[in-house]
Amino acid sequence: MALVRQSHGFKRYAFSVCYDGLNSLGFSYQGNNEHCITQQGTDLRGLHSIEGKIRLALSALVDGRTYDLNTDLPCLWKGDNFENFQVSSRTDRHVHALKNTFHVDIRRKGVDLMWKPQNLVRGLNFYLVKMARDGINQCGQNYSHIISPNILRCSDNDVRITSCRPAPVELIPNKLFAEGMGNSNDQPPYISWNARFTATSRTYIYRILCHRLPKRNENMSGFVEDYGYPFEAGRSWRIHCREPLELDAMRKAGTILTGTHDFTSFRGKGCYRSTPITTIDDIRIYSSPLLYDDFSVTNHHPRGHFHNDNNSQLISVVVKGNAFLYRQVRNIVGCLVEVGKHKILPSQVEEILLARNRGIAPPMAPPQGLYLANVEHGDFPI
């Protein structure tokens, strides 16, 4: 991948964005593999990447163009008045973000006339909603009464630009050039500010909803089966177990994984990073009972009833580091849950880590419980 400086006449802007990833194809734009039926027969009609949606909004706002969603999406790799779109963290399909960051170069409207950041935020959010509604309406017209279930689940509120500011103008060292990849002309030694390579910290939160099932021969009187709790569907990993997860053991295992290690055993297949060595600054695990009726209209329990021991446990695993391998956080959470279920011991986590073999590690946690909570860029807040 060539890292380039911004073109003459363009201004680089840094954005933060939050999104619900449940009905998206992940963050990265996939061209004509969005909003289609694939060659394998998978129905992706109505589904777009987060980046694809933002590119649509950018094209409408700064290029003044409208697109036919079925034919013109490949043109969005580069607009007339925007280019060099780069995100700090490429989240997978069904993964959410409380805060992700990206940059894009936008052509100046005149010699000394730049886009105001607040106008970009308002304009992009306007078109994000408009494009979503137009897409649903268009699919309804194109497919008559045969509407893809994906369309019925789509929301016009699932992506929001939360902030924008002009990116720093100072050039920064090109990390790819420094790593010995600068032999070709497409890797200059210095580049413009870059959302991906200036990120100094990334924080992920993984939410687990643990439902305790009745023990054998247990009196079922008063037992509440909450494994179907609808408001957590697609928002957490729902686990059924007869005993609560042992958090102290999970925390001990998390301590073993903290620091700089070779994380080959927790590396997802297809990872593009040149090295499996990364640094995890902190792993913290929190737990609280799930509120049963937080929407109560009575005055008796204004904050709702907490579940008793028969019911659900909401666990948050917070992982902070500078950079991560592909699916590393989900692989770590999958391992910690096995520790919490007493299927493996905390000491065995160290053995798995040192083995550098993904094949002996526990299965990966599903994507819907994962949230990119924050991306920091040193002393440049976005």
C-alpha positions as CSV (number, residue, x, y, z in Angstrom):
1,M,0.0,0.0,0.0
2,A,1.4,3.3,-1.0
3,L,1.1,6.1,1.5
4,V,0.9,9.5,-0.2
5,R,0.8,13.1,0.6
6,Q,-2.2,15.2,0.0
7,S,-2.5,16.5,-3.5
8,H,-2.2,20.2,-4.4
9,G,-5.5,22.0,-3.9
10,F,-6.7,19.5,-1.4
11,K,-7.0,19.8,2.4
12,R,-6.8,16.8,4.7
13,Y,-9.5,16.5,7.4
14,A,-9.6,14.1,10.4
15,F,-12.9,12.7,11.4
16,S,-14.3,10.5,14.2
17,V,-17.3,8.3,13.6
18,C,-19.5,5.9,15.6
19,Y,-21.6,3.2,14.1
20,D,-23.8,0.1,14.7
21,G,-22.1,-2.6,12.7
22,L,-24.9,-5.2,13.0
23,N,-26.1,-4.6,9.4
24,S,-22.9,-3.6,7.8
25,L,-20.2,-5.5,5.8
26,G,-17.5,-4.2,8.1
27,F,-15.7,-0.9,7.8
28,S,-13.7,-1.3,4.6
29,Y,-15.2,-0.4,1.3
30,Q,-15.7,-3.4,-1.0
31,G,-16.7,-1.9,-4.3
32,N,-19.1,-4.0,-6.4
33,N,-19.2,-6.6,-3.7
34,E,-21.7,-4.5,-1.8
35,H,-25.5,-4.4,-2.2
36,C,-25.6,-7.4,-4.4
37,I,-26.2,-11.2,-4.6
38,T,-22.7,-12.7,-4.8
39,Q,-21.7,-15.4,-7.2
40,Q,-22.0,-17.9,-4.3
41,G,-25.6,-16.9,-3.9
42,T,-25.3,-14.8,-0.7
43,D,-27.9,-12.1,-0.5
44,L,-26.1,-8.8,0.3
45,R,-28.8,-6.5,-1.0
46,G,-29.2,-3.6,1.3
47,L,-25.9,-4.2,2.9
48,H,-22.9,-1.8,2.6
49,S,-19.7,-1.2,4.4
50,I,-19.4,1.7,6.8
51,E,-16.7,3.3,4.5
52,G,-19.0,2.7,1.5
53,K,-21.8,4.7,3.2
54,I,-19.4,7.5,4.1
55,R,-18.1,7.6,0.5
56,L,-21.6,7.9,-0.8
57,A,-22.3,10.8,1.5
58,L,-19.0,12.5,0.6
59,S,-19.8,12.2,-3.1
60,A,-23.2,13.8,-2.6
61,L,-21.8,16.6,-0.4
62,V,-18.6,17.6,-2.1
63,D,-19.1,16.2,-5.7
64,G,-22.8,16.9,-5.9
65,R,-23.5,13.5,-7.4
66,T,-26.2,10.9,-6.8
67,Y,-25.6,7.3,-7.5
68,D,-27.6,4.3,-8.6
69,L,-26.7,1.8,-5.8
70,N,-26.7,-1.1,-8.2
71,T,-24.2,0.2,-10.9
72,D,-22.1,3.1,-9.7
73,L,-20.6,2.0,-6.4
74,P,-17.2,1.0,-8.0
75,C,-16.7,4.7,-9.0
76,L,-16.5,5.6,-5.3
77,W,-12.9,4.6,-4.9
78,K,-12.1,8.2,-5.7
79,G,-14.3,11.2,-6.1
80,D,-13.8,14.4,-8.1
81,N,-13.3,16.4,-5.0
82,F,-12.1,13.9,-2.4
83,E,-9.4,11.2,-2.3
84,N,-7.0,9.3,0.0
85,F,-9.6,7.9,2.4
86,Q,-7.8,6.1,5.3
87,V,-9.3,4.7,8.5
88,S,-7.3,4.1,11.7
89,S,-9.0,0.7,12.5
90,R,-10.7,-1.6,10.0
91,T,-13.4,-3.4,12.0
92,D,-15.0,-6.6,10.8
93,R,-18.6,-7.3,9.8
94,H,-21.0,-7.0,12.8
95,V,-18.4,-5.2,14.9
96,H,-19.5,-1.8,16.4
97,A,-17.6,1.4,17.1
98,L,-18.2,4.0,19.8
99,K,-15.3,5.9,18.2
100,N,-13.3,5.2,15.1
101,T,-11.2,7.7,13.2
102,F,-10.3,8.3,9.6
103,H,-8.9,11.0,7.3
104,V,-9.8,12.1,3.8
105,D,-8.5,14.8,1.5
106,I,-11.1,17.2,0.2
107,R,-10.6,19.8,-2.5
108,R,-10.6,23.4,-1.5
109,K,-13.6,25.4,-2.7
110,G,-11.3,28.3,-3.6
111,V,-7.7,29.5,-3.2
112,D,-8.3,30.5,0.4
113,L,-11.7,28.9,0.9
114,M,-11.8,25.6,2.8
115,W,-14.7,23.5,4.0
116,K,-15.7,24.3,7.6
117,P,-15.4,21.2,9.8
118,Q,-18.9,21.7,11.3
119,N,-20.4,21.9,7.8
120,L,-18.7,18.7,6.8
121,V,-20.1,17.0,9.9
122,R,-23.7,18.3,9.4
123,G,-23.6,17.7,5.6
124,L,-22.3,14.1,5.9
125,N,-24.8,13.2,8.6
126,F,-27.6,14.6,6.4
127,Y,-26.6,12.5,3.4
128,L,-26.0,9.4,5.5
129,V,-29.6,9.5,6.6
130,K,-30.9,10.4,3.1
131,M,-28.9,7.8,1.3
132,A,-30.1,5.1,3.7
133,R,-33.7,6.0,3.2
134,D,-33.3,6.3,-0.5
135,G,-31.7,2.9,-0.6
136,I,-34.6,1.3,1.2
137,N,-37.1,3.0,-1.0
138,Q,-35.2,2.0,-4.2
139,C,-35.0,-1.6,-3.2
140,G,-38.7,-1.6,-2.6
141,Q,-39.3,-0.3,-6.1
142,N,-36.8,-2.6,-7.8
143,Y,-37.8,-5.8,-6.2
144,S,-41.5,-5.1,-5.8
145,H,-42.9,-7.3,-3.0
146,I,-39.8,-9.4,-2.8
147,I,-37.6,-7.4,-0.4
148,S,-34.4,-8.8,1.1
149,P,-34.6,-9.4,4.8
150,N,-31.4,-7.3,5.0
151,I,-33.4,-4.2,3.9
152,L,-36.0,-4.7,6.6
153,R,-33.3,-4.7,9.3
154,C,-31.5,-1.6,7.9
155,S,-31.5,1.6,9.9
156,D,-31.0,5.2,8.8
157,N,-29.3,5.9,12.1
158,D,-26.5,3.4,12.1
159,V,-23.6,5.7,11.1
160,R,-22.9,9.1,12.6
161,I,-19.9,11.5,12.0
162,T,-19.2,12.8,15.5
163,S,-16.4,15.3,14.9
164,C,-14.1,16.8,12.3
165,R,-11.0,19.0,12.3
166,P,-8.3,19.9,9.9
167,A,-5.4,17.4,10.1
168,P,-1.9,18.7,11.1
169,V,0.0,20.0,8.2
170,E,3.4,18.8,9.4
171,L,4.8,15.8,7.5
172,I,5.5,12.7,9.5
173,P,8.0,9.8,8.9
174,N,6.6,7.0,6.7
175,K,6.7,3.8,8.8
176,L,6.7,1.6,5.8
177,F,9.7,3.4,4.4
178,A,11.5,3.0,7.8
179,E,10.7,-0.8,7.8
180,G,12.7,-1.2,4.6
181,M,9.8,-1.0,2.2
182,G,11.0,2.2,0.6
183,N,13.0,0.7,-2.3
184,S,10.2,1.6,-4.8
185,N,9.1,5.1,-5.7
186,D,5.7,4.6,-4.2
187,Q,7.0,4.9,-0.6
188,P,8.3,8.4,0.2
189,P,10.3,8.9,3.4
190,Y,7.8,11.5,4.7
191,I,4.0,11.6,4.3
192,S,1.1,13.8,5.4
193,W,-0.6,13.1,8.7
194,N,-2.3,9.7,8.5
195,A,-5.1,8.4,10.7
196,R,-3.8,4.9,10.8
197,F,-0.1,5.5,11.5
198,T,-0.6,8.3,14.0
199,A,-2.9,6.3,16.3
200,T,-1.1,5.9,19.6
201,S,-3.7,3.9,21.4
202,R,-6.8,1.8,20.6
203,T,-9.3,0.5,23.2
204,Y,-11.8,-2.3,22.6
205,I,-14.7,-3.4,24.8
206,Y,-16.2,-6.8,24.5
207,R,-19.6,-7.4,26.1
208,I,-20.7,-10.8,27.3
209,L,-24.1,-11.6,28.6
210,C,-23.9,-14.7,30.7
211,H,-27.3,-16.5,31.4
212,R,-27.2,-19.0,34.2
213,L,-29.2,-22.1,33.4
214,P,-30.8,-24.1,36.2
215,K,-28.7,-26.8,37.8
216,R,-29.8,-30.4,37.6
217,N,-32.6,-31.2,40.1
218,E,-32.8,-27.5,41.0
219,N,-36.2,-26.1,42.1
220,M,-37.4,-24.1,39.1
221,S,-39.8,-22.0,41.2
222,G,-39.1,-18.3,40.5
223,F,-36.4,-19.0,38.0
224,V,-36.3,-16.5,35.2
225,E,-35.0,-17.7,31.8
226,D,-33.5,-14.5,30.3
227,Y,-31.5,-16.1,27.5
228,G,-33.9,-14.5,25.1
229,Y,-33.5,-11.0,26.4
230,P,-34.2,-9.1,23.1
231,F,-32.5,-5.8,23.8
232,E,-29.0,-7.4,23.8
233,A,-29.6,-9.3,20.5
234,G,-26.7,-8.3,18.2
235,R,-25.1,-6.2,21.0
236,S,-23.3,-8.9,23.0
237,W,-22.2,-12.5,23.1
238,R,-24.9,-14.4,24.9
239,I,-23.6,-17.4,26.8
240,H,-25.6,-20.1,28.7
241,C,-23.9,-21.7,31.6
242,R,-24.9,-23.4,34.9
243,E,-22.4,-21.4,36.9
244,P,-21.3,-17.7,36.6
245,L,-18.0,-17.2,34.8
246,E,-15.1,-17.0,37.3
247,L,-13.9,-13.5,36.8
248,D,-10.8,-13.8,39.1
249,A,-9.5,-16.6,36.9
250,M,-10.2,-14.6,33.8
251,R,-8.4,-11.6,35.2
252,K,-5.4,-13.7,36.1
253,A,-5.3,-15.0,32.5
254,G,-5.6,-11.5,31.2
255,T,-2.6,-10.4,33.2
256,I,-0.6,-13.2,31.5
257,L,-1.5,-11.7,28.1
258,T,-0.6,-8.1,29.1
259,G,2.7,-6.8,27.7
260,T,4.7,-7.4,24.6
261,H,4.4,-10.9,23.2
262,D,4.4,-13.0,20.1
263,F,0.6,-13.4,19.7
264,T,0.7,-16.0,16.9
265,S,-1.7,-18.2,18.9
266,F,-4.2,-15.4,18.9
267,R,-3.7,-14.2,15.3
268,G,-6.6,-14.5,12.9
269,K,-6.1,-16.2,9.5
270,G,-5.3,-13.7,6.8
271,C,-3.6,-11.2,9.0
272,Y,-1.5,-8.8,6.9
273,R,0.9,-7.5,9.6
274,S,4.5,-8.3,9.0
275,T,5.1,-9.4,12.6
276,P,2.9,-11.2,15.2
277,I,4.6,-9.2,18.0
278,T,2.3,-6.6,19.6
279,T,1.9,-4.9,22.9
280,I,-1.2,-5.0,25.1
281,D,-1.1,-2.3,27.7
282,D,-4.1,-3.4,29.8
283,I,-6.8,-6.0,30.1
284,R,-9.6,-5.3,32.5
285,I,-12.7,-7.2,33.3
286,Y,-15.9,-5.8,34.8
287,S,-19.1,-7.4,35.8
288,S,-22.6,-6.2,36.8
289,P,-26.0,-7.7,37.0
290,L,-28.3,-7.0,34.1
291,L,-31.1,-4.6,34.8
292,Y,-34.4,-6.4,34.4
293,D,-36.9,-3.5,34.1
294,D,-34.8,-0.4,33.8
295,F,-37.8,1.1,31.9
296,S,-40.1,0.8,34.9
297,V,-42.8,3.5,35.1
298,T,-43.4,3.0,38.8
299,N,-41.9,5.0,41.5
300,H,-41.0,1.9,43.6
301,H,-37.8,1.1,41.7
302,P,-36.8,4.1,39.7
303,R,-33.6,2.4,38.6
304,G,-35.2,-0.9,37.9
305,H,-34.8,-4.3,39.6
306,F,-31.4,-6.0,39.6
307,H,-31.4,-9.7,38.8
308,N,-30.8,-12.1,41.6
309,D,-28.4,-15.0,41.5
310,N,-30.8,-16.9,39.2
311,N,-30.3,-14.5,36.4
312,S,-27.9,-12.7,34.1
313,Q,-24.4,-11.4,34.4
314,L,-23.2,-8.6,32.1
315,I,-19.4,-8.8,31.6
316,S,-17.2,-6.2,29.9
317,V,-13.7,-7.1,28.8
318,V,-11.6,-3.9,28.1
319,V,-8.5,-4.4,26.0
320,K,-6.1,-1.5,25.4
321,G,-3.1,-1.4,23.1
322,N,-1.3,0.5,20.4
323,A,-2.1,-1.9,17.5
324,F,-3.7,-5.3,17.2
325,L,-3.4,-8.4,15.0
326,Y,-6.4,-9.4,12.8
327,R,-9.1,-10.7,15.2
328,Q,-6.7,-10.7,18.1
329,V,-9.2,-9.2,20.6
330,R,-11.9,-11.7,19.7
331,N,-9.5,-14.6,20.0
332,I,-8.3,-13.4,23.4
333,V,-11.9,-13.1,24.7
334,G,-12.7,-16.6,23.4
335,C,-9.8,-17.8,25.5
336,L,-10.7,-15.9,28.6
337,V,-14.3,-17.2,28.5
338,E,-12.9,-20.8,28.4
339,V,-10.9,-19.9,31.5
340,G,-14.1,-18.5,33.1
341,K,-15.9,-21.8,32.4
342,H,-13.0,-23.8,34.0
343,K,-12.3,-25.5,30.8
344,I,-8.7,-24.4,30.8
345,L,-6.6,-23.0,33.7
346,P,-5.0,-19.6,33.7
347,S,-1.5,-21.3,33.7
348,Q,-2.5,-23.0,30.4
349,V,-3.1,-19.6,28.8
350,E,0.7,-19.0,29.1
351,E,1.4,-22.3,27.5
352,I,-1.0,-21.4,24.6
353,L,0.8,-18.1,24.2
354,L,4.3,-19.5,24.2
355,A,3.3,-22.3,21.8
356,R,2.7,-19.8,19.0
357,N,0.2,-22.1,17.4
358,R,-3.4,-20.9,16.6
359,G,-4.5,-24.5,16.3
360,I,-4.3,-25.2,20.0
361,A,-6.0,-22.0,21.2
362,P,-9.8,-21.9,22.1
363,P,-12.4,-20.8,19.5
364,M,-12.8,-17.1,18.6
365,A,-15.6,-15.1,20.2
366,P,-18.3,-13.9,17.8
367,P,-18.2,-10.4,16.4
368,Q,-21.4,-8.8,17.7
369,G,-20.1,-8.3,21.2
370,L,-17.0,-6.3,20.1
371,Y,-16.9,-2.5,20.2
372,L,-14.0,-0.2,19.2
373,A,-14.4,2.2,22.1
374,N,-11.7,4.8,21.4
375,V,-8.8,5.7,19.1
376,E,-6.2,8.2,20.4
377,H,-3.8,10.2,18.3
378,G,-1.3,11.5,20.9
379,D,-1.8,15.2,21.6
380,F,-4.1,15.6,18.6
381,P,-7.7,14.9,19.8
382,I,-10.4,14.2,17.3
